[in-house]
Amino acid sequence: MLPDFTKVKSRVNRDLLRWVRAQVPAVTPLIQGISTFRQHEGKIGKIVRNDASEAAIEYRQSSFEFVTTRDEMRNFDLPAIQRKLSELAQRIGADQEKQLLETASNSAESARNVVRASGEFTPEKFLELISRVQEDFDPETLQPVPGAVLVMHPETAAKIFPQAKEWEKDPQFKARHEQIMNRKREEWRDREANRKLVS
């Protein structure tokens, strides 16, 4: 009887899973900058919004299969195994991305923080949209800190971005945009002042 090498297999399995987890953000741009933590117990979590309101997150189970054939095991081909593991990371990332968008959509709906733009996406809708997004600012320059991202279907983005470039040339649009940004800077200052008072 041949030895099973259970400890070696367990270690390799753990290392491969760790590698796959590390690849997920790299192959899923939407979730790249989002911090994560592992919750070991419980079936639900919660979102706590800036206004202290809360919403539940119900986790759903996802499973992914990684199969190697006997031939693949016999003729060890590291690049081929890496390709299969990268495909696994892409499937996991796509599922996480889908869950993220569903959770964000449900949370926005429950908080009544949704801008409906059925039909044509107008400058007014765009300004309303950006006015609802909380932003942080650099204390030195008072410019927005990178981080807020607009997520759109590629076809939608292909229509809207050229329009937005045209809107930026309109003095009225620019003035209203600056007015919104000034209000957001004041809101940020208030948040920072409250945070410093509490801590």
C-alpha positions as CSV (number, residue, x, y, z in Angstrom):
1,M,0.0,0.0,0.0
2,L,1.3,3.4,-1.0
3,P,1.5,6.2,1.6
4,D,-1.2,8.9,1.4
5,F,0.8,11.9,2.5
6,T,-2.2,13.5,4.1
7,K,-0.2,16.3,5.8
8,V,1.5,17.2,2.5
9,K,-1.8,17.2,0.6
10,S,-3.4,19.3,3.3
11,R,-0.6,21.9,3.2
12,V,-0.7,22.0,-0.6
13,N,-4.4,22.5,-0.6
14,R,-4.2,25.3,2.0
15,D,-1.5,27.0,0.0
16,L,-3.4,26.7,-3.3
17,L,-6.5,28.1,-1.7
18,R,-4.5,31.0,-0.2
19,W,-3.1,31.7,-3.7
20,V,-6.6,31.7,-5.3
21,R,-7.9,34.1,-2.6
22,A,-5.0,36.4,-3.3
23,Q,-5.9,36.4,-7.1
24,V,-9.6,37.2,-6.7
25,P,-9.1,41.0,-6.3
26,A,-6.6,41.0,-9.1
27,V,-9.0,39.5,-11.6
28,T,-12.1,41.3,-10.3
29,P,-11.4,45.1,-10.6
30,L,-14.6,46.1,-8.9
31,I,-13.6,44.6,-5.6
32,Q,-9.9,45.4,-5.7
33,G,-9.9,48.3,-3.2
34,I,-12.5,46.9,-0.8
35,S,-11.2,45.7,2.5
36,T,-12.4,42.4,3.8
37,F,-12.6,40.3,6.9
38,R,-13.5,36.7,7.6
39,Q,-16.6,36.1,9.7
40,H,-16.3,32.6,11.3
41,E,-19.7,32.3,12.8
42,G,-23.3,33.3,12.0
43,K,-25.4,33.4,8.9
44,I,-26.1,37.2,8.8
45,G,-24.2,40.4,9.1
46,K,-25.3,44.0,9.2
47,I,-24.5,47.3,7.4
48,V,-24.3,50.3,9.6
49,R,-24.8,53.5,7.6
50,N,-23.4,56.9,8.3
51,D,-26.7,58.1,9.7
52,A,-26.5,55.1,12.2
53,S,-29.4,53.3,10.4
54,E,-28.9,49.6,9.9
55,A,-29.7,46.9,7.4
56,A,-29.1,43.1,7.5
57,I,-26.9,41.2,5.1
58,E,-28.0,37.6,4.6
59,Y,-25.2,35.5,3.3
60,R,-25.8,33.0,0.6
61,Q,-23.7,30.0,0.1
62,S,-21.5,29.7,-3.0
63,S,-19.6,26.7,-4.1
64,F,-17.0,26.2,-6.8
65,E,-15.5,23.1,-8.2
66,F,-11.8,22.6,-9.0
67,V,-11.1,19.2,-10.7
68,T,-7.8,17.8,-12.0
69,T,-7.8,14.6,-14.1
70,R,-5.5,11.7,-13.5
71,D,-3.6,12.5,-16.6
72,E,-3.1,16.1,-15.4
73,M,-1.8,14.8,-12.1
74,R,0.5,12.3,-13.8
75,N,1.9,14.8,-16.3
76,F,2.4,17.7,-13.8
77,D,2.1,21.0,-15.8
78,L,2.4,24.0,-13.5
79,P,1.3,26.6,-16.0
80,A,-1.8,24.6,-16.9
81,I,-2.7,24.2,-13.2
82,Q,-2.2,28.0,-12.7
83,R,-4.5,28.7,-15.6
84,K,-7.2,26.5,-14.0
85,L,-6.7,28.1,-10.6
86,S,-6.9,31.6,-12.2
87,E,-10.2,30.5,-13.8
88,L,-11.4,29.5,-10.4
89,A,-10.4,32.9,-9.0
90,Q,-12.4,34.6,-11.8
91,R,-15.5,32.5,-11.0
92,I,-15.2,33.3,-7.3
93,G,-14.6,37.0,-8.1
94,A,-17.6,37.2,-10.4
95,D,-19.8,35.7,-7.7
96,Q,-18.5,38.1,-5.1
97,E,-19.0,41.0,-7.5
98,K,-22.6,39.9,-8.1
99,Q,-23.3,39.6,-4.4
100,L,-21.7,43.0,-3.7
101,L,-23.9,44.8,-6.3
102,E,-27.0,43.0,-5.0
103,T,-26.2,44.0,-1.4
104,A,-25.5,47.6,-2.5
105,S,-28.7,47.8,-4.5
106,N,-30.8,46.4,-1.7
107,S,-29.2,48.7,0.8
108,A,-29.7,51.8,-1.4
109,E,-33.4,50.8,-2.0
110,S,-34.0,50.3,1.7
111,A,-32.4,53.7,2.5
112,R,-34.3,55.4,-0.3
113,N,-31.0,56.6,-1.8
114,V,-31.7,55.7,-5.4
115,V,-31.7,58.0,-8.4
116,R,-34.0,56.7,-11.1
117,A,-32.8,57.7,-14.6
118,S,-35.3,55.9,-16.8
119,G,-34.9,57.0,-20.4
120,E,-32.2,59.6,-21.0
121,F,-29.5,60.2,-18.5
122,T,-29.6,64.0,-18.1
123,P,-27.1,66.5,-16.4
124,E,-29.7,67.0,-13.7
125,K,-29.8,63.3,-12.9
126,F,-26.0,63.2,-12.9
127,L,-25.7,66.1,-10.5
128,E,-28.4,64.5,-8.2
129,L,-26.4,61.2,-8.3
130,I,-23.1,62.8,-7.3
131,S,-24.8,64.9,-4.6
132,R,-25.9,61.7,-2.9
133,V,-22.5,60.1,-2.7
134,Q,-20.6,60.8,0.5
135,E,-17.0,61.9,-0.2
136,D,-13.9,62.5,1.9
137,F,-11.4,65.3,1.1
138,D,-7.7,65.8,1.5
139,P,-7.2,68.1,4.5
140,E,-4.3,70.0,2.7
141,T,-5.7,70.5,-0.8
142,L,-9.5,70.1,0.0
143,Q,-9.7,68.0,-3.2
144,P,-11.8,64.7,-3.2
145,V,-9.8,61.7,-1.9
146,P,-9.8,59.0,-4.6
147,G,-12.1,56.1,-3.8
148,A,-15.6,56.8,-5.0
149,V,-16.3,54.8,-8.2
150,L,-19.2,54.9,-10.6
151,V,-20.1,51.4,-11.7
152,M,-21.9,51.1,-15.0
153,H,-22.6,48.7,-17.7
154,P,-20.0,49.2,-20.5
155,E,-22.7,50.2,-23.0
156,T,-24.1,52.8,-20.6
157,A,-20.6,54.2,-19.8
158,A,-19.9,54.4,-23.6
159,K,-23.0,56.7,-23.9
160,I,-22.6,58.7,-20.7
161,F,-18.9,59.6,-20.6
162,P,-18.9,61.5,-23.9
163,Q,-22.1,63.4,-22.7
164,A,-20.4,64.2,-19.4
165,K,-17.4,65.7,-21.2
166,E,-19.9,68.0,-23.0
167,W,-21.7,68.9,-19.8
168,E,-18.4,70.0,-18.2
169,K,-18.1,72.7,-20.9
170,D,-21.4,74.3,-19.8
171,P,-20.9,77.1,-17.3
172,Q,-24.2,76.5,-15.5
173,F,-23.4,72.8,-15.1
174,K,-19.9,73.6,-13.8
175,A,-21.3,76.2,-11.3
176,R,-23.9,73.7,-10.0
177,H,-21.3,71.0,-9.7
178,E,-19.0,73.3,-7.8
179,Q,-21.9,74.2,-5.5
180,I,-22.5,70.5,-4.7
181,M,-18.8,70.0,-4.1
182,N,-18.6,73.0,-1.7
183,R,-21.6,71.6,0.2
184,K,-19.9,68.2,0.4
185,R,-16.7,69.8,1.7
186,E,-18.7,71.4,4.5
187,E,-20.4,68.1,5.3
188,W,-16.9,66.5,5.4
189,R,-15.7,69.2,7.8
190,D,-18.6,68.6,10.1
191,R,-18.0,64.8,10.1
192,E,-14.3,65.4,10.8
193,A,-15.1,67.8,13.7
194,N,-17.7,65.3,15.2
195,R,-15.2,62.5,14.8
196,K,-12.5,64.5,16.6
197,L,-14.9,65.5,19.4
198,V,-16.0,61.8,19.9
199,S,-12.4,60.4,20.0
